[in-house]
Amino acid sequence: MSSNLGDQELEILRAVWQLGDATVRQIFERVGAPRSLAYTTIATVLDRLHKKGFLSRERQGKTWVYRASRRESVVQKSRMRSLVDRIFGRDPEPAVARLVDAVESYDPELLDRLATEIASRRRSRRGS
């Protein structure tokens, strides 16, 4: 199972996570039509995501119904690890510093919420 995802695959996978169960038609209407992608392109990408192990599918009549076989948080964690490896040479410290910079520009109060989350995780780790 490949863990590499292109931007288009990730966008389609996000749509499946949002819908829960999804047909090619539903994903086409949500992702393909607004971006002028062909129906067959959506079908091909869904098939590729199935072959890579990101989606399971079940035949209902003549239609494939797809659902995510990996949780969104698991995929996000894997992609973040890959990003840190590629851009920061496996050194998470500058990656976290840049992330803090970015978060602060979006929502300064989020830093306080993250500090609370970090403190909570430290307490639970010490208590284990």
N, CA, C and O atoms as CSV, one atom per row, in Angstrom:
chain,resi,resn,atom,element,x,y,z
A,1,MET,N,N,0.829,-1.192,0.000
A,1,MET,CA,C,0.000,0.000,0.000
A,1,MET,C,C,0.868,1.248,0.000
A,1,MET,O,O,1.660,1.462,0.918
A,2,SER,N,N,0.722,2.048,-1.004
A,2,SER,CA,C,1.483,3.290,-1.097
A,2,SER,C,C,0.864,4.346,-0.197
A,2,SER,O,O,-0.358,4.446,-0.094
A,3,SER,N,N,1.715,5.133,0.454
A,3,SER,CA,C,1.192,6.206,1.293
A,3,SER,C,C,1.334,7.559,0.615
A,3,SER,O,O,0.967,8.584,1.189
A,4,ASN,N,N,1.865,7.568,-0.611
A,4,ASN,CA,C,2.006,8.824,-1.340
A,4,ASN,C,C,0.656,9.264,-1.883
A,4,ASN,O,O,-0.077,8.474,-2.478
A,5,LEU,N,N,0.339,10.536,-1.669
A,5,LEU,CA,C,-0.907,11.100,-2.176
A,5,LEU,C,C,-0.614,12.384,-2.924
A,5,LEU,O,O,0.086,13.263,-2.419
A,6,GLY,N,N,-1.149,12.489,-4.122
A,6,GLY,CA,C,-1.062,13.745,-4.846
A,6,GLY,C,C,-2.137,14.702,-4.348
A,6,GLY,O,O,-3.029,14.309,-3.597
A,7,ASP,N,N,-2.047,15.952,-4.767
A,7,ASP,CA,C,-3.019,16.962,-4.337
A,7,ASP,C,C,-4.442,16.589,-4.740
A,7,ASP,O,O,-5.374,16.742,-3.951
A,8,GLN,N,N,-4.607,16.105,-5.955
A,8,GLN,CA,C,-5.935,15.719,-6.434
A,8,GLN,C,C,-6.483,14.542,-5.631
A,8,GLN,O,O,-7.661,14.522,-5.274
A,9,GLU,N,N,-5.626,13.566,-5.350
A,9,GLU,CA,C,-6.050,12.420,-4.545
A,9,GLU,C,C,-6.469,12.872,-3.151
A,9,GLU,O,O,-7.481,12.412,-2.621
A,10,LEU,N,N,-5.697,13.763,-2.566
A,10,LEU,CA,C,-6.019,14.244,-1.224
A,10,LEU,C,C,-7.346,15.004,-1.218
A,10,LEU,O,O,-8.144,14.847,-0.295
A,11,GLU,N,N,-7.581,15.806,-2.220
A,11,GLU,CA,C,-8.843,16.554,-2.305
A,11,GLU,C,C,-10.038,15.603,-2.405
A,11,GLU,O,O,-11.072,15.825,-1.774
A,12,ILE,N,N,-9.891,14.564,-3.188
A,12,ILE,CA,C,-10.971,13.589,-3.347
A,12,ILE,C,C,-11.136,12.768,-2.078
A,12,ILE,O,O,-12.263,12.475,-1.679
A,13,LEU,N,N,-10.043,12.395,-1.442
A,13,LEU,CA,C,-10.119,11.664,-0.180
A,13,LEU,C,C,-10.820,12.508,0.885
A,13,LEU,O,O,-11.618,11.983,1.662
A,14,ARG,N,N,-10.530,13.807,0.926
A,14,ARG,CA,C,-11.217,14.704,1.871
A,14,ARG,C,C,-12.730,14.693,1.640
A,14,ARG,O,O,-13.512,14.686,2.591
A,15,ALA,N,N,-13.125,14.691,0.383
A,15,ALA,CA,C,-14.556,14.658,0.066
A,15,ALA,C,C,-15.189,13.358,0.556
A,15,ALA,O,O,-16.313,13.371,1.057
A,16,VAL,N,N,-14.485,12.246,0.419
A,16,VAL,CA,C,-15.004,10.963,0.915
A,16,VAL,C,C,-15.122,11.005,2.437
A,16,VAL,O,O,-16.124,10.549,2.987
A,17,TRP,N,N,-14.112,11.546,3.128
A,17,TRP,CA,C,-14.204,11.674,4.588
A,17,TRP,C,C,-15.428,12.495,4.978
A,17,TRP,O,O,-16.133,12.145,5.924
A,18,GLN,N,N,-15.682,13.572,4.263
A,18,GLN,CA,C,-16.817,14.442,4.588
A,18,GLN,C,C,-18.152,13.751,4.346
A,18,GLN,O,O,-19.092,13.921,5.122
A,19,LEU,N,N,-18.238,12.975,3.277
A,19,LEU,CA,C,-19.499,12.325,2.929
A,19,LEU,C,C,-19.717,11.010,3.669
A,19,LEU,O,O,-20.860,10.586,3.839
A,20,GLY,N,N,-18.663,10.369,4.105
A,20,GLY,CA,C,-18.786,9.049,4.732
A,20,GLY,C,C,-18.746,7.972,3.667
A,20,GLY,O,O,-17.692,7.385,3.421
A,21,ASP,N,N,-19.869,7.703,3.038
A,21,ASP,CA,C,-19.949,6.804,1.888
A,21,ASP,C,C,-20.190,7.671,0.665
A,21,ASP,O,O,-20.947,8.639,0.732
A,22,ALA,N,N,-19.558,7.335,-0.448
A,22,ALA,CA,C,-19.693,8.196,-1.619
A,22,ALA,C,C,-19.586,7.408,-2.913
A,22,ALA,O,O,-18.788,6.478,-3.033
A,23,THR,N,N,-20.391,7.793,-3.859
A,23,THR,CA,C,-20.311,7.235,-5.208
A,23,THR,C,C,-19.439,8.153,-6.062
A,23,THR,O,O,-19.123,9.277,-5.673
A,24,VAL,N,N,-19.063,7.652,-7.225
A,24,VAL,CA,C,-18.296,8.479,-8.162
A,24,VAL,C,C,-19.099,9.737,-8.490
A,24,VAL,O,O,-18.540,10.833,-8.533
A,25,ARG,N,N,-20.394,9.590,-8.718
A,25,ARG,CA,C,-21.253,10.724,-9.059
A,25,ARG,C,C,-21.218,11.788,-7.957
A,25,ARG,O,O,-21.103,12.978,-8.249
A,26,GLN,N,N,-21.317,11.364,-6.695
A,26,GLN,CA,C,-21.307,12.324,-5.584
A,26,GLN,C,C,-19.980,13.081,-5.510
A,26,GLN,O,O,-19.959,14.293,-5.297
A,27,ILE,N,N,-18.883,12.358,-5.687
A,27,ILE,CA,C,-17.568,13.012,-5.639
A,27,ILE,C,C,-17.397,13.919,-6.856
A,27,ILE,O,O,-16.832,15.008,-6.751
A,28,PHE,N,N,-17.884,13.470,-7.998
A,28,PHE,CA,C,-17.818,14.317,-9.192
A,28,PHE,C,C,-18.568,15.632,-8.957
A,28,PHE,O,O,-18.059,16.703,-9.286
A,29,GLU,N,N,-19.761,15.553,-8.395
A,29,GLU,CA,C,-20.553,16.764,-8.152
A,29,GLU,C,C,-19.887,17.691,-7.143
A,29,GLU,O,O,-19.977,18.914,-7.254
A,30,ARG,N,N,-19.219,17.099,-6.161
A,30,ARG,CA,C,-18.600,17.903,-5.102
A,30,ARG,C,C,-17.242,18.462,-5.516
A,30,ARG,O,O,-16.922,19.608,-5.202
A,31,VAL,N,N,-16.443,17.662,-6.219
A,31,VAL,CA,C,-15.060,18.044,-6.535
A,31,VAL,C,C,-14.853,18.254,-8.032
A,31,VAL,O,O,-14.275,19.256,-8.452
A,32,GLY,N,N,-15.326,17.313,-8.825
A,32,GLY,CA,C,-15.022,17.332,-10.252
A,32,GLY,C,C,-15.672,18.456,-11.026
A,32,GLY,O,O,-14.987,19.217,-11.710
A,33,ALA,N,N,-16.980,18.570,-10.927
A,33,ALA,CA,C,-17.700,19.583,-11.707
A,33,ALA,C,C,-17.231,21.002,-11.399
A,33,ALA,O,O,-16.990,21.771,-12.329
A,34,PRO,N,N,-17.091,21.380,-10.118
A,34,PRO,CA,C,-16.631,22.747,-9.834
A,34,PRO,C,C,-15.234,23.047,-10.380
A,34,PRO,O,O,-14.905,24.203,-10.644
A,35,ARG,N,N,-14.426,22.022,-10.546
A,35,ARG,CA,C,-13.055,22.221,-11.041
A,35,ARG,C,C,-12.908,21.830,-12.510
A,35,ARG,O,O,-11.798,21.778,-13.040
A,36,SER,N,N,-14.022,21.560,-13.149
A,36,SER,CA,C,-14.032,21.165,-14.570
A,36,SER,C,C,-13.215,19.902,-14.826
A,36,SER,O,O,-12.555,19.777,-15.858
A,37,LEU,N,N,-13.267,18.969,-13.878
A,37,LEU,CA,C,-12.624,17.666,-14.062
A,37,LEU,C,C,-13.647,16.710,-14.662
A,37,LEU,O,O,-14.837,16.796,-14.355
A,38,ALA,N,N,-13.195,15.817,-15.502
A,38,ALA,CA,C,-14.092,14.847,-16.127
A,38,ALA,C,C,-14.548,13.811,-15.101
A,38,ALA,O,O,-13.830,13.497,-14.152
A,39,TYR,N,N,-15.744,13.293,-15.309
A,39,TYR,CA,C,-16.288,12.220,-14.480
A,39,TYR,C,C,-15.317,11.043,-14.458
A,39,TYR,O,O,-15.081,10.442,-13.410
A,40,THR,N,N,-14.754,10.718,-15.625
A,40,THR,CA,C,-13.826,9.585,-15.714
A,40,THR,C,C,-12.549,9.841,-14.912
A,40,THR,O,O,-11.942,8.900,-14.400
A,41,THR,N,N,-12.143,11.092,-14.800
A,41,THR,CA,C,-10.971,11.428,-13.980
A,41,THR,C,C,-11.255,11.115,-12.519
A,41,THR,O,O,-10.414,10.536,-11.830
A,42,ILE,N,N,-12.436,11.495,-12.046
A,42,ILE,CA,C,-12.822,11.214,-10.658
A,42,ILE,C,C,-12.866,9.707,-10.434
A,42,ILE,O,O,-12.372,9.216,-9.419
A,43,ALA,N,N,-13.453,8.969,-11.374
A,43,ALA,CA,C,-13.523,7.505,-11.257
A,43,ALA,C,C,-12.129,6.900,-11.197
A,43,ALA,O,O,-11.883,5.988,-10.407
A,44,THR,N,N,-11.221,7.392,-12.016
A,44,THR,CA,C,-9.844,6.887,-12.040
A,44,THR,C,C,-9.130,7.171,-10.727
A,44,THR,O,O,-8.434,6.303,-10.200
A,45,VAL,N,N,-9.295,8.372,-10.198
A,45,VAL,CA,C,-8.629,8.727,-8.941
A,45,VAL,C,C,-9.199,7.902,-7.789
A,45,VAL,O,O,-8.442,7.440,-6.936
A,46,LEU,N,N,-10.505,7.710,-7.747
A,46,LEU,CA,C,-11.104,6.870,-6.704
A,46,LEU,C,C,-10.573,5.441,-6.796
A,46,LEU,O,O,-10.266,4.830,-5.772
A,47,ASP,N,N,-10.464,4.907,-8.003
A,47,ASP,CA,C,-9.913,3.561,-8.186
A,47,ASP,C,C,-8.464,3.504,-7.704
A,47,ASP,O,O,-8.057,2.540,-7.056
A,48,ARG,N,N,-7.696,4.534,-8.022
A,48,ARG,CA,C,-6.293,4.585,-7.585
A,48,ARG,C,C,-6.206,4.639,-6.056
A,48,ARG,O,O,-5.363,3.968,-5.460
A,49,LEU,N,N,-7.071,5.435,-5.421
A,49,LEU,CA,C,-7.082,5.506,-3.952
A,49,LEU,C,C,-7.473,4.156,-3.348
A,49,LEU,O,O,-6.966,3.773,-2.293
A,50,HIS,N,N,-8.364,3.447,-4.012
A,50,HIS,CA,C,-8.736,2.100,-3.564
A,50,HIS,C,C,-7.533,1.159,-3.664
A,50,HIS,O,O,-7.249,0.412,-2.728
A,51,LYS,N,N,-6.835,1.194,-4.786
A,51,LYS,CA,C,-5.672,0.322,-4.977
A,51,LYS,C,C,-4.542,0.654,-4.001
A,51,LYS,O,O,-3.789,-0.234,-3.602
A,52,LYS,N,N,-4.422,1.917,-3.619
A,52,LYS,CA,C,-3.399,2.330,-2.651
A,52,LYS,C,C,-3.799,2.004,-1.211
A,52,LYS,O,O,-2.984,2.137,-0.299
A,53,GLY,N,N,-5.046,1.579,-1.001
A,53,GLY,CA,C,-5.486,1.197,0.333
A,53,GLY,C,C,-6.128,2.312,1.145
A,53,GLY,O,O,-6.409,2.124,2.329
A,54,PHE,N,N,-6.364,3.463,0.539
A,54,PHE,CA,C,-6.990,4.567,1.263
A,54,PHE,C,C,-8.508,4.448,1.291
A,54,PHE,O,O,-9.159,4.997,2.180
A,55,LEU,N,N,-9.070,3.736,0.324
A,55,LEU,CA,C,-10.516,3.570,0.235
A,55,LEU,C,C,-10.868,2.100,0.121
A,55,LEU,O,O,-10.135,1.311,-0.476
A,56,SER,N,N,-12.004,1.745,0.703
A,56,SER,CA,C,-12.607,0.450,0.415
A,56,SER,C,C,-13.811,0.741,-0.480
A,56,SER,O,O,-14.275,1.878,-0.555
A,57,ARG,N,N,-14.303,-0.274,-1.144
A,57,ARG,CA,C,-15.469,-0.049,-1.993
A,57,ARG,C,C,-16.352,-1.283,-1.999
A,57,ARG,O,O,-15.904,-2.410,-1.787
A,58,GLU,N,N,-17.616,-1.021,-2.249
A,58,GLU,CA,C,-18.609,-2.086,-2.270
A,58,GLU,C,C,-19.543,-1.822,-3.446
A,58,GLU,O,O,-19.982,-0.694,-3.671
A,59,ARG,N,N,-19.829,-2.863,-4.173
A,59,ARG,CA,C,-20.710,-2.710,-5.333
A,59,ARG,C,C,-22.158,-2.721,-4.842
A,59,ARG,O,O,-22.579,-3.620,-4.115
A,60,GLN,N,N,-22.903,-1.703,-5.257
A,60,GLN,CA,C,-24.346,-1.641,-4.998
A,60,GLN,C,C,-25.029,-1.481,-6.346
A,60,GLN,O,O,-25.093,-0.385,-6.903
A,61,GLY,N,N,-25.536,-2.592,-6.857
A,61,GLY,CA,C,-26.072,-2.593,-8.216
A,61,GLY,C,C,-24.928,-2.410,-9.198
A,61,GLY,O,O,-23.971,-3.184,-9.196
A,62,LYS,N,N,-25.029,-1.384,-10.038
A,62,LYS,CA,C,-23.968,-1.103,-11.007
A,62,LYS,C,C,-22.996,-0.046,-10.496
A,62,LYS,O,O,-22.084,0.363,-11.215
A,63,THR,N,N,-23.187,0.391,-9.269
A,63,THR,CA,C,-22.428,1.523,-8.738
A,63,THR,C,C,-21.466,1.082,-7.646
A,63,THR,O,O,-21.814,0.270,-6.788
A,64,TRP,N,N,-20.252,1.625,-7.684
A,64,TRP,CA,C,-19.312,1.438,-6.586
A,64,TRP,C,C,-19.595,2.495,-5.523
A,64,TRP,O,O,-19.777,3.671,-5.837
A,65,VAL,N,N,-19.629,2.069,-4.274
A,65,VAL,CA,C,-19.749,2.998,-3.149
A,65,VAL,C,C,-18.431,2.926,-2.387
A,65,VAL,O,O,-18.016,1.860,-1.935
A,66,TYR,N,N,-17.792,4.063,-2.256
A,66,TYR,CA,C,-16.477,4.151,-1.626
A,66,TYR,C,C,-16.603,4.675,-0.208
A,66,TYR,O,O,-17.490,5.469,0.105
A,67,ARG,N,N,-15.689,4.209,0.650
A,67,ARG,CA,C,-15.572,4.773,2.002
A,67,ARG,C,C,-14.100,4.731,2.390
A,67,ARG,O,O,-13.340,3.883,1.923
A,68,ALA,N,N,-13.726,5.645,3.235
A,68,ALA,CA,C,-12.325,5.728,3.656
A,68,ALA,C,C,-11.959,4.507,4.490
A,68,ALA,O,O,-12.726,4.083,5.355
A,69,SER,N,N,-10.800,3.954,4.228
A,69,SER,CA,C,-10.316,2.826,5.028
A,69,SER,C,C,-9.232,3.274,6.006
A,69,SER,O,O,-8.741,2.478,6.806
A,70,ARG,N,N,-8.864,4.549,5.937
A,70,ARG,CA,C,-7.909,5.128,6.890
A,70,ARG,C,C,-8.528,6.395,7.464
A,70,ARG,O,O,-9.121,7.199,6.745
A,71,ARG,N,N,-8.380,6.553,8.765
A,71,ARG,CA,C,-8.910,7.758,9.410
A,71,ARG,C,C,-8.152,8.992,8.943
A,71,ARG,O,O,-6.961,8.931,8.637
A,72,GLU,N,N,-8.854,10.096,8.895
A,72,GLU,CA,C,-8.260,11.351,8.445
A,72,GLU,C,C,-7.057,11.726,9.302
A,72,GLU,O,O,-6.029,12.156,8.778
A,73,SER,N,N,-7.179,11.566,10.616
A,73,SER,CA,C,-6.078,11.943,11.514
A,73,SER,C,C,-4.830,11.100,11.268
A,73,SER,O,O,-3.714,11.603,11.398
A,74,VAL,N,N,-5.001,9.833,10.918
A,74,VAL,CA,C,-3.865,8.951,10.643
A,74,VAL,C,C,-3.148,9.403,9.368
A,74,VAL,O,O,-1.918,9.440,9.318
A,75,VAL,N,N,-3.922,9.741,8.350
A,75,VAL,CA,C,-3.332,10.207,7.090
A,75,VAL,C,C,-2.638,11.549,7.301
A,75,VAL,O,O,-1.540,11.771,6.789
A,76,GLN,N,N,-3.272,12.440,8.051
A,76,GLN,CA,C,-2.660,13.744,8.323
A,76,GLN,C,C,-1.331,13.588,9.053
A,76,GLN,O,O,-0.349,14.249,8.715
A,77,LYS,N,N,-1.303,12.715,10.051
A,77,LYS,CA,C,-0.070,12.505,10.816
A,77,LYS,C,C,1.041,11.972,9.913
A,77,LYS,O,O,2.186,12.416,10.002
A,78,SER,N,N,0.704,11.033,9.057
A,78,SER,CA,C,1.690,10.464,8.137
A,78,SER,C,C,2.208,11.518,7.162
A,78,SER,O,O,3.406,11.582,6.885
A,79,ARG,N,N,1.299,12.344,6.646
A,79,ARG,CA,C,1.716,13.396,5.705
A,79,ARG,C,C,2.565,14.452,6.393
A,79,ARG,O,O,3.503,14.973,5.789
A,80,MET,N,N,2.260,14.777,7.636
A,80,MET,CA,C,3.067,15.751,8.378
A,80,MET,C,C,4.476,15.202,8.615
A,80,MET,O,O,5.465,15.920,8.467
A,81,ARG,N,N,4.551,13.933,8.980
A,81,ARG,CA,C,5.863,13.314,9.195
A,81,ARG,C,C,6.684,13.349,7.907
A,81,ARG,O,O,7.878,13.647,7.930
A,82,SER,N,N,6.039,13.046,6.798
A,82,SER,CA,C,6.713,13.080,5.500
A,82,SER,C,C,7.169,14.495,5.154
A,82,SER,O,O,8.266,14.687,4.631
A,83,LEU,N,N,6.334,15.474,5.443
A,83,LEU,CA,C,6.680,16.874,5.189
A,83,LEU,C,C,7.886,17.301,6.021
A,83,LEU,O,O,8.802,17.944,5.509
A,84,VAL,N,N,7.884,16.945,7.290
A,84,VAL,CA,C,9.018,17.274,8.167
A,84,VAL,C,C,10.283,16.605,7.650
A,84,VAL,O,O,11.345,17.226,7.609
A,85,ASP,N,N,10.172,15.352,7.258
A,85,ASP,CA,C,11.338,14.634,6.731
A,85,ASP,C,C,11.899,15.318,5.486
A,85,ASP,O,O,13.108,15.527,5.376
A,86,ARG,N,N,11.015,15.665,4.549
A,86,ARG,CA,C,11.454,16.241,3.273
A,86,ARG,C,C,11.974,17.665,3.411
A,86,ARG,O,O,13.030,17.992,2.871
A,87,ILE,N,N,11.253,18.506,4.119
A,87,ILE,CA,C,11.594,19.930,4.147
A,87,ILE,C,C,12.588,20.273,5.245
A,87,ILE,O,O,13.444,21.139,5.064
A,88,PHE,N,N,12.478,19.599,6.379
A,88,PHE,CA,C,13.304,19.963,7.527
A,88,PHE,C,C,14.335,18.901,7.885
A,88,PHE,O,O,14.920,18.949,8.967
A,89,GLY,N,N,14.564,17.949,6.997
A,89,GLY,CA,C,15.595,16.948,7.222
A,89,GLY,C,C,15.406,16.152,8.498
A,89,GLY,O,O,16.362,15.890,9.228
A,90,ARG,N,N,14.161,15.768,8.761
A,90,ARG,CA,C,13.806,14.955,9.932
A,90,ARG,C,C,13.992,15.678,11.258
A,90,ARG,O,O,14.036,15.041,12.310
A,91,ASP,N,N,14.100,16.992,11.218
A,91,ASP,CA,C,14.256,17.780,12.445
A,91,ASP,C,C,12.939,18.493,12.730
A,91,ASP,O,O,12.616,19.475,12.062
A,92,PRO,N,N,12.174,18.014,13.712
A,92,PRO,CA,C,10.860,18.602,13.943
A,92,PRO,C,C,10.888,19.994,14.580
A,92,PRO,O,O,9.903,20.726,14.485
A,93,GLU,N,N,11.986,20.370,15.221
A,93,GLU,CA,C,11.998,21.656,15.928
A,93,GLU,C,C,11.754,22.854,15.007
A,93,GLU,O,O,10.877,23.665,15.305
A,94,PRO,N,N,12.496,23.002,13.894
A,94,PRO,CA,C,12.182,24.139,13.020
A,94,PRO,C,C,10.805,24.006,12.364
A,94,PRO,O,O,10.169,25.012,12.048
A,95,ALA,N,N,10.353,22.788,12.162
A,95,ALA,CA,C,9.017,22.588,11.592
A,95,ALA,C,C,7.951,23.125,12.537
A,95,ALA,O,O,7.018,23.805,12.110
A,96,VAL,N,N,8.093,22.820,13.813
A,96,VAL,CA,C,7.135,23.311,14.808
A,96,VAL,C,C,7.212,24.828,14.910
A,96,VAL,O,O,6.182,25.493,15.023
A,97,ALA,N,N,8.414,25.379,14.872
A,97,ALA,CA,C,8.574,26.837,14.941
A,97,ALA,C,C,7.870,27.512,13.767
A,97,ALA,O,O,7.190,28.521,13.955
A,98,ARG,N,N,8.023,26.973,12.562
A,98,ARG,CA,C,7.354,27.562,11.396
A,98,ARG,C,C,5.843,27.398,11.495
A,98,ARG,O,O,5.085,28.274,11.079
A,99,LEU,N,N,5.410,26.264,12.050
A,99,LEU,CA,C,3.981,26.036,12.236
A,99,LEU,C,C,3.399,27.041,13.228
A,99,LEU,O,O,2.306,27.566,13.016
A,100,VAL,N,N,4.126,27.307,14.305
A,100,VAL,CA,C,3.683,28.311,15.282
A,100,VAL,C,C,3.568,29.674,14.610
A,100,VAL,O,O,2.603,30.401,14.844
A,101,ASP,N,N,4.542,30.023,13.779
A,101,ASP,CA,C,4.476,31.291,13.039
A,101,ASP,C,C,3.205,31.356,12.189
A,101,ASP,O,O,2.502,32.367,12.177
A,102,ALA,N,N,2.929,30.279,11.493
A,102,ALA,CA,C,1.758,30.248,10.610
A,102,ALA,C,C,0.461,30.315,11.407
A,102,ALA,O,O,-0.458,31.050,11.045
A,103,VAL,N,N,0.387,29.544,12.495
A,103,VAL,CA,C,-0.814,29.537,13.331
A,103,VAL,C,C,-1.078,30.924,13.891
A,103,VAL,O,O,-2.215,31.395,13.905
A,104,GLU,N,N,-0.030,31.566,14.344
A,104,GLU,CA,C,-0.179,32.894,14.940
A,104,GLU,C,C,-0.748,33.889,13.924
A,104,GLU,O,O,-1.518,34.778,14.288
A,105,SER,N,N,-0.375,33.741,12.670
A,105,SER,CA,C,-0.893,34.665,11.656
A,105,SER,C,C,-2.371,34.402,11.352
A,105,SER,O,O,-3.080,35.309,10.917
A,106,TYR,N,N,-2.843,33.167,11.576
A,106,TYR,CA,C,-4.254,32.843,11.357
A,106,TYR,C,C,-5.111,33.187,12.565
A,106,TYR,O,O,-6.168,33.805,12.441
A,107,ASP,N,N,-4.638,32.777,13.732
A,107,ASP,CA,C,-5.470,32.871,14.935
A,107,ASP,C,C,-4.568,32.934,16.166
A,107,ASP,O,O,-4.183,31.890,16.692
A,108,PRO,N,N,-4.224,34.134,16.637
A,108,PRO,CA,C,-3.312,34.259,17.786
A,108,PRO,C,C,-3.805,33.524,19.035
A,108,PRO,O,O,-2.992,33.027,19.814
A,109,GLU,N,N,-5.123,33.447,19.237
A,109,GLU,CA,C,-5.646,32.750,20.420
A,109,GLU,C,C,-5.434,31.240,20.341
A,109,GLU,O,O,-5.434,30.549,21.361
A,110,LEU,N,N,-5.255,30.743,19.136
A,110,LEU,CA,C,-5.018,29.311,18.975
A,110,LEU,C,C,-3.741,28.887,19.683
A,110,LEU,O,O,-3.656,27.758,20.167
A,111,LEU,N,N,-2.756,29.756,19.753
A,111,LEU,CA,C,-1.511,29.427,20.464
A,111,LEU,C,C,-1.794,29.096,21.924
A,111,LEU,O,O,-1.198,28.171,22.475
A,112,ASP,N,N,-2.698,29.842,22.558
A,112,ASP,CA,C,-3.060,29.553,23.947
A,112,ASP,C,C,-3.735,28.192,24.058
A,112,ASP,O,O,-3.454,27.431,24.984
A,113,ARG,N,N,-4.616,27.886,23.125
A,113,ARG,CA,C,-5.287,26.580,23.154
A,113,ARG,C,C,-4.282,25.448,22.931
A,113,ARG,O,O,-4.383,24.391,23.554
A,114,LEU,N,N,-3.323,25.672,22.047
A,114,LEU,CA,C,-2.291,24.657,21.816
A,114,LEU,C,C,-1.408,24.474,23.043
A,114,LEU,O,O,-1.027,23.351,23.371
A,115,ALA,N,N,-1.082,25.570,23.722
A,115,ALA,CA,C,-0.278,25.474,24.947
A,115,ALA,C,C,-1.015,24.644,25.992
A,115,ALA,O,O,-0.399,23.850,26.703
A,116,THR,N,N,-2.317,24.824,26.085
A,116,THR,CA,C,-3.124,24.032,27.017
A,116,THR,C,C,-3.098,22.560,26.625
A,116,THR,O,O,-2.969,21.692,27.488
A,117,GLU,N,N,-3.219,22.275,25.339
A,117,GLU,CA,C,-3.173,20.891,24.848
A,117,GLU,C,C,-1.819,20.248,25.137
A,117,GLU,O,O,-1.755,19.092,25.554
A,118,ILE,N,N,-0.746,20.990,24.918
A,118,ILE,CA,C,0.601,20.473,25.192
A,118,ILE,C,C,0.759,20.170,26.671
A,118,ILE,O,O,1.276,19.113,27.036
A,119,ALA,N,N,0.321,21.084,27.527
A,119,ALA,CA,C,0.414,20.867,28.978
A,119,ALA,C,C,-0.387,19.640,29.389
A,119,ALA,O,O,0.060,18.861,30.231
A,120,SER,N,N,-1.555,19.462,28.809
A,120,SER,CA,C,-2.388,18.303,29.123
A,120,SER,C,C,-1.697,17.003,28.716
A,120,SER,O,O,-1.726,16.024,29.461
A,121,ARG,N,N,-1.088,16.991,27.557
A,121,ARG,CA,C,-0.380,15.781,27.106
A,121,ARG,C,C,0.826,15.481,27.987
A,121,ARG,O,O,1.115,14.319,28.273
A,122,ARG,N,N,1.524,16.517,28.414
A,122,ARG,CA,C,2.670,16.297,29.308
A,122,ARG,C,C,2.211,15.701,30.631
A,122,ARG,O,O,2.836,14.778,31.153
A,123,ARG,N,N,1.114,16.232,31.175
A,123,ARG,CA,C,0.588,15.702,32.442
A,123,ARG,C,C,0.181,14.244,32.290
A,123,ARG,O,O,0.488,13.423,33.155
A,124,SER,N,N,-0.503,13.914,31.206
A,124,SER,CA,C,-0.956,12.535,31.025
A,124,SER,C,C,0.223,11.593,30.802
A,124,SER,O,O,0.171,10.435,31.215
A,125,ARG,N,N,1.280,12.072,30.158
A,125,ARG,CA,C,2.470,11.245,29.946
A,125,ARG,C,C,3.177,10.977,31.274
A,125,ARG,O,O,3.650,9.867,31.520
A,126,ARG,N,N,3.246,11.992,32.119
A,126,ARG,CA,C,3.892,11.824,33.430
A,126,ARG,C,C,3.087,10.899,34.324
A,126,ARG,O,O,3.649,10.159,35.132
A,127,GLY,N,N,1.762,10.943,34.176
A,127,GLY,CA,C,0.892,10.113,34.992
A,127,GLY,C,C,0.860,8.669,34.552
A,127,GLY,O,O,0.395,7.805,35.296
A,128,SER,N,N,1.352,8.386,33.341
A,128,SER,CA,C,1.312,7.009,32.806
A,128,SER,C,C,2.388,6.154,33.389
A,128,SER,O,O,2.494,4.976,33.047
